[in-house]
Amino acid sequence: MREYKIPTEEEINQLLQLAGVSTSDKGAKSWLEYAFVAAQSSNEAAEQRPLEADHKELLADIAKSARKLNAQLQRLRSHRHSWLEFWRAVGPGMAGAFVGRAVSEAEFGQILDRPARDTPPDHRDILSTLSNIERAAKTVKDPRNGRPRKVGKQRVVDLAFSFFVRHSSVEPSGTPTGRFAEFARAFYATAIELDPDDDVSLDRQIREAIKRLLIEEERARLSASRGKK
């Protein structure tokens, strides 16, 4: 497992001061250290992210396969003997799970011999899972499409914003010269270990992060309420 950079005490204190947070706030320090590791991990994952076309093709294959298997199982249900034998072969005890209770070999044989009007095994769990897989494959695409580097930048800035909302008394804004913008750039540069000569624009990512204000405020409120219990 890769070891990520842990910020120095000096780097932590500088960022806390930029955010208007006391350097003696242990909770803020701990959260910032976590955010550093998460930022490096997110950035690394974004750089390894497949091209958008490949990403979509892989997910489309999963959705198509899940949809096809679901349809095939539905068709199998009209052939009652094959339907019951199939679930029997899925694995030990699985037939009983779909009938609704454990059944013995003798009981299962009786089920096979019953008239076709009897209710077949309850297969809804499996079909529901296949439907969920198909739906997940269709919706898992990152709505913020773009080159991997840009996606990684946004996630790092989002982490900076999450910290700022929870620990800074300063109202964050999306202006490129605001206090949050200054903090976000410093956080990004430190976490990603930019060279002094690197010129990285984060203006768009900062504006996008601000749109998450209500979400982050609610998460902060829930986190605080859990901490009091």
For each residue, the residues with C-beta under 8 A, 3 or more apart:
1:
2: 44
3:
4: 36 37 40 41
5: 36 40 191 193
6: 33 36 37
7: 11 12 15 32 33 36 190 191
8: 11 12
9: 12 13
10: 13 14
11: 7 8 14 15 190
12: 7 8 9 15 16 23 29 32 33
13: 9 10 16 17 23
14: 10 11 17 18 186
15: 7 11 12 18 19 32 183 186 187 190
16: 12 13 19 21 22 23 25 28 29 32
17: 13 14 20 21 23
18: 14 15 179 182 183 186
19: 15 16 163 164 167 168 170 179 183
20: 17 168 169 170 179
21: 16 17 25 28 167 168 169
22: 16 25 28
23: 12 13 16 17 29
24:
25: 16 21 22 28 29 167
26: 29 30
27: 30 31 167
28: 16 21 22 25 31 32 163 166 167
29: 12 16 23 25 26 32 33
30: 26 27 33 34
31: 27 28 34 35 163 166 167
32: 7 12 15 16 28 29 35 36 163
33: 6 7 12 29 30 36 37
34: 30 31 37 38
35: 31 32 38 39 159 160 162 163 187 191
36: 4 5 6 7 32 33 39 40 190 191
37: 4 6 33 34 40 41
38: 34 35 41 42 159
39: 35 36 42 43 155 156 159 160 187 188 191 192
40: 4 5 36 37 43 44 191 192
41: 4 37 38 44 45
42: 38 39 45 46 152 155 156 159
43: 39 40 46 47 152 153 155 156 191 192
44: 2 40 41 47 48
45: 41 42 48 49 152
46: 42 43 49 148 149 151 152 155
47: 43 44 148 149 152
48: 44 45 148
49: 45 46 55 148 151
50: 54 55 58
51: 54 55
52: 55 56 145
53: 56 57
54: 50 51 57 58
55: 49 50 51 52 58 59 141
56: 52 53 59 60 141
57: 53 54 60 61
58: 50 54 55 61 62
59: 55 56 62 63 137 138 140 141
60: 56 57 63 64 137
61: 57 58 64 65
62: 58 59 65 66 133 134 137
63: 59 60 66 67 133 134 137 138
64: 60 61 67 68
65: 61 62 68 69
66: 62 63 69 70 130 131 133 134 137
67: 63 64 70 71 130 134
68: 64 65 71 72
69: 65 66 72 73 130
70: 66 67 73 74 127 130 131 134
71: 67 68 74 75
72: 68 69 75 76
73: 69 70 76 77 123 126 127 130
74: 70 71 77 127
75: 71 72 78
76: 72 73 79 82 83 86
77: 73 74 80 83 120 123
78: 75 83
79: 76 82 83
80: 77 83 84 116 120
81: 84 85 112
82: 76 79 85 86
83: 76 77 78 79 80 86 87 120 121
84: 80 81 87 88 95 108 111 112 120 121
85: 81 82 88 89 112
86: 76 82 83 89 90
87: 83 84 90 94 95 98 121 123
88: 84 85 94 95 108
89: 85 86
90: 86 87 94 95
91: 94
92:
93: 96 97 102
94: 87 88 90 91 97 98
95: 84 87 88 90 98 99 103 108 121
96: 93 99 101 102 103 108
97: 93 94 100 102
98: 87 94 95 121 122 123 125 126
99: 95 96 103 111 121 122
100: 97 121 122
101: 96
102: 93 96 97
103: 95 96 99 107 108 111
104: 107 108
105: 108 109
106: 109 110
107: 103 104 110 111
108: 84 88 95 96 103 104 105 111 112
109: 105 106 112 113
110: 106 107 113 114
111: 84 99 103 107 108 114 118
112: 81 84 85 108 109
113: 109 110
114: 110 111 118
115: 118
116: 80
117:
118: 111 114 115
119:
120: 77 80 83 84 123
121: 83 84 87 95 98 99 100
122: 98 99 100 125
123: 73 77 87 98 120 126 127
124: 127 128
125: 98 122 128 129
126: 73 98 123 129 130
127: 70 73 74 123 124 130 131
128: 124 125 131 132
129: 125 126 132 133
130: 66 67 69 70 73 126 127 133 134
131: 66 70 127 128 134 135
132: 128 129 135 136
133: 62 63 66 129 130 136 137
134: 62 63 66 67 70 130 131 137 138
135: 131 132 138 139
136: 132 133 139 140
137: 59 60 62 63 66 133 134 140
138: 59 63 134 135
139: 135 136
140: 59 136 137
141: 55 56 59 145
142: 145 151
143:
144: 150 151 154 208
145: 52 141 142
146: 150 151
147: 150 151
148: 46 47 48 49 151 152
149: 46 47 152 153
150: 144 146 147 153 154
151: 46 49 142 144 146 147 148 154 155
152: 42 43 45 46 47 148 149 155 156
153: 43 149 150 156 157 188 200 202 205
154: 144 150 151 157 158 205 208 209
155: 39 42 43 46 151 152 158 159
156: 39 42 43 152 153 159 160 187 188 191 192 205
157: 153 154 160 161 184 188 202 205 206 208 209
158: 154 155 161 162 205 209 212
159: 35 38 39 42 155 156 162 163 187
160: 35 39 156 157 163 164 180 183 184 187 188 209
161: 157 158 164 165 172 180 184 209 210 212 216
162: 35 158 159 165 166 216 219
163: 19 28 31 32 35 159 160 166 167 168 187
164: 19 160 161 167 168 170 172 180 183 184
165: 161 162 168 172 213 216 217 220
166: 28 31 162 163 216 220 223
167: 19 21 25 27 28 31 163 164
168: 19 20 21 163 164 165 172 179 180 183
169: 20 21
170: 19 20 164 179 180
171:
172: 161 164 165 168 178 179 180 210 213
173: 178 179 180 181 210
174: 178 180 181 206 207 209 210
175: 178 181
176: 181 203 206
177: 181 182
178: 172 173 174 175 181 182
179: 18 19 20 168 170 172 173 182 183
180: 160 161 164 168 170 172 173 174 183 184 206 210
181: 173 174 175 176 177 178 184 185 202 203 206
182: 18 177 178 179 185 186
183: 15 18 19 160 164 168 179 180 186 187
184: 157 160 161 164 180 181 187 188 202 205 206 209
185: 181 182 188 189 200 202
186: 14 15 18 182 183 189 190
187: 15 35 39 156 159 160 163 183 184 190 191
188: 39 153 156 157 160 184 185 191 192 194 200 202
189: 185 186 192 193 194 198 200
190: 7 11 15 36 186 187 193
191: 5 7 35 36 39 40 43 156 187 188
192: 39 40 43 156 188 189
193: 5 189 190
194: 188 189 198 200
195: 198
196:
197:
198: 189 194 195
199:
200: 153 185 188 189 194
201: 204
202: 153 157 181 184 185 188 205 206
203: 176 181 206 207
204: 201 207 208
205: 153 154 156 157 158 184 202 208 209
206: 157 174 176 180 181 184 202 203 209 210
207: 174 203 204 210 211
208: 144 154 157 204 205 211 212
209: 154 157 158 160 161 174 184 205 206 212
210: 161 172 173 174 180 206 207 213
211: 207 208
212: 158 161 208 209 215 216
213: 165 172 210 216 217
214: 217 218
215: 212 218 219
216: 161 162 165 166 212 213 219 220
217: 165 213 214 220 221
218: 214 215 221 222
219: 162 215 216 222 223
220: 165 166 216 217 223 224
221: 217 218 224 225
222: 218 219 225 226
223: 166 219 220 226 227
224: 220 221 227 228
225: 221 222 228 229
226: 222 223 229
227: 223 224
228: 224 225
229: 225 226
